[in-house]
Amino acid sequence: MRSKILKITTQTIILAMFVFVLAVSGFACTKIVFISGVSSGYYIWEDSAGKIHVAWGMEKNESTFKGSIVTDGKISIDDKTGFNEDDTVSLNNERNRLEFDTKIKEGELSQAIVLDVENYSYLEFELKINGGYDLDRTHVGEYLANPDTPVFKISSSYFDDLKKIPFYRKPPLSGLFYKLSRDFVFTLIFVFVLGALMIEIIRITAMRKNRKYNRYLFLCYGIL
């Protein structure tokens, strides 16, 4: 009987750990999430075809968006959506510079530019919202990284490098491990919750029909 319980317990623990890792890994973003009419600020990402998307929006409030994109390669506009007649987008091919000045009015959702950039080593962005810089609302890549400076650059390999990051260094796992290493109280709570989860799984699967159910349950929680 004990060997059977031990076997079921071991299988349960392995299954619980597998489900936990799978769930957390699956929760980690594989691509940027931009929801028109809900997402606020700028969002920058690269699609599977290598096109650079720059989208922006502001929930409910009327806002102006003005900025520039500069590169050392060849830049062209592949597509643009949500623009009005009063909005301006200019492209200087000699300077490889794109500028835009737009307004999202109340009731409108978002605007976006899709860029085709060739033979470049960097993209330089300067993006403003309502005449000022809002770095917390400027999101780059699938992990929504915020730039450190108002004028910022990303290399041509930036988005490819994100895909090479090991899963344990990606959000939310990286944040979880950092929190566990820095916060002792959080670590205790995390271990207790995880332990309680495994005990409950064992209780349901292995101990439910055992005559010494209460004793085993008390012992498990006592050890925890």
N, C-alpha and C positions, 0 to 999 in steps of 0.2 A: 504493500500500500504506500509506504514511504517513497519507494523508488518511482512509483507512478506519479505521486504528487510532485516529487522533485523534477521529473521529466516534464510534466505539464507546466510547472513553475518556470523552468528554464525556457521552454518554448514561448511562454507568455511574455517573459522579459525581453527575449529577442524580438518577438513580434511588436511589442510596445515601442522598443527602441527604433525598429525599422520604420514603423508608422510615423513616429515623431520626426525622424530625419527626413523621410519622404515628404511629410507635410510641410516642414519648414523649408526644405529645398524647393518644393513646388511653389511655395508662397513667394520665393525670391523672384523678382521681376526678370522676365526674359526680353521684354521690350517695353518701351515707354508707354504710359497710359495717358492719353490726352482726350478728355471728354468735352466736346464742344458745348459751351453754355454753362459748364460746371468748373472746369479747370481755369485757374486765374494765373496770369503772368505769361512768361515766355517758356516755350518747350522746344528743345532742339534735339533731333535724333537722325539717325541714318537708317534707311529702309534696306530691304534685301537686295535691291538693285543698285545700291550705292548712292542713291539720291539723298541730299541733305534737306530735311524738313525743318522749317522754322515756323511755329504756330504760336498764336497768342490769343488771349481772351480775358474777359473780366466778368465775373459773376454779377449780374444785375446792374452795376454802376456803369455810366458812360465814361469812357476813358480814351486817352490818346496814346498811341504807340509810335515811337520814332526811333530809328536806329540805322546802323550801317554794318555792312559785312565786307571785309577786305581779305583778299587772298593773294598769294604769289603765283597762282595758276590761272586757268581759264574758267570763268564763271558765267553761267547763263541761267535764265529762268525757265524751268521746265513746266511749271504750273503755278497758279495762284487762285485762291478761293476766298470768297466773302468780302471782296473789295467793293467800295462805292465809287461814284464818279468823282467825289471830292478827294479821295485818297490818291496818293502819289507814290510811284515806285520808279526809280531811275537806276539805270545800269551804265556805268562808265567802263567800257571794255579796255580802254587804254590803261586805266589805273586799276583794273580788276576790282572795282568797288561798286557795291550795291547799296542804295539808300532808300528808305521808305518813311513815309509820314502818313499815318492813318488814324482813323477814329472809329471806335466801336460804340455805336449809339445804343441807348436803352432799347431792349428788345432784340438786338442783334446778338449773335452767339460768339463767333470767333472769326479769325482770318489766318491765312497760312500762305507761305511761299515754299515751293519745292524747287531746290537748286540742283543743277548739274555742274559739278566742279571737277575739272580734269587737271592732271599734272600739277598738283599743289602739295606743299609740305605743311601748310597751316591755314587756318581760318581765324580771322580776328573779328570779334563782335563788340559792338557798343550799342547797348539796348536801353531805351528809356521808357518809363511809364509815367504819363502825366507830367512830363518835363523833368523827371528825376530818375535816379537809379534805384532799383529795388532788387537787390541781389537775392533776397529770400524768395522772390517770385521769378527768378530766372533759373530754369532747370535744364541741365545738360545730360544727355545719355539716359540709359534705361534705369539708373539708380537715382535720377533727379538730383545730380550734384549741383550745388550752388557755387558760382565763381567767387573768387576772393577779391577781385578788383573790378571796377566798372568797365574797363576795357580789358578783355581777356582773349586768350588764344587757345585753340585746340589743334593738335597735330593731325595729319592725315590718317594716322594709325590709331587715333584715340578710341574710336568705336570698336575697332577690331581688338584692341587691347582689353577692352571691357569683357569681351567674350572669353578671353583666356584666363580670367581670374578664377581660381579654384572656388568651388561652391561654399567652402567654409569661410572664405574671406568676403563673400557677397552678403549684402543685406538680405534678410534680417539676421542671419547667423553670425556675421561679423559683429553686429551690435550686441547680440546676445552674449557672445564669448567675451567681448570687452566689458560688458556689464558684470558678468560673473567674476572676472578677474579683478575688478575694481571695487565692487560693492559686496561686502561680507553678508550683510543682512539680506540682500536680494538673493545671494547664493543659497543661504539657508532656506529661504522661502521656496526657491526654485526646486531644491533637492527634496523638500518636504512634499510639495505638490506632485512632483514626478514619482516619488516613492508611494504616496497615497494612491496615485493612479494605478500603479503596478499592483499594489495590495488589493485594490478593488477588483482588478481584472482576475487576480489569483483567487480572490474570495468567490467570485461568480463561477469561475471555471473549475477550480480544484477543491475548494474547501466547503462548498455549499452542502454536500451530502455527507461530510465527515462528522462522526460523532463528537469529535473534539473541536468542532467548528469555532466555538466562542474562545476556547483556549488558544488555538492557532491564530485567530484574528487579533486577540489581545497581545499575543507574543509579537506578531508582525508590527503592529503599531507601536509596541513598546521598544522594539529595536530601532524603528524609524525615529 
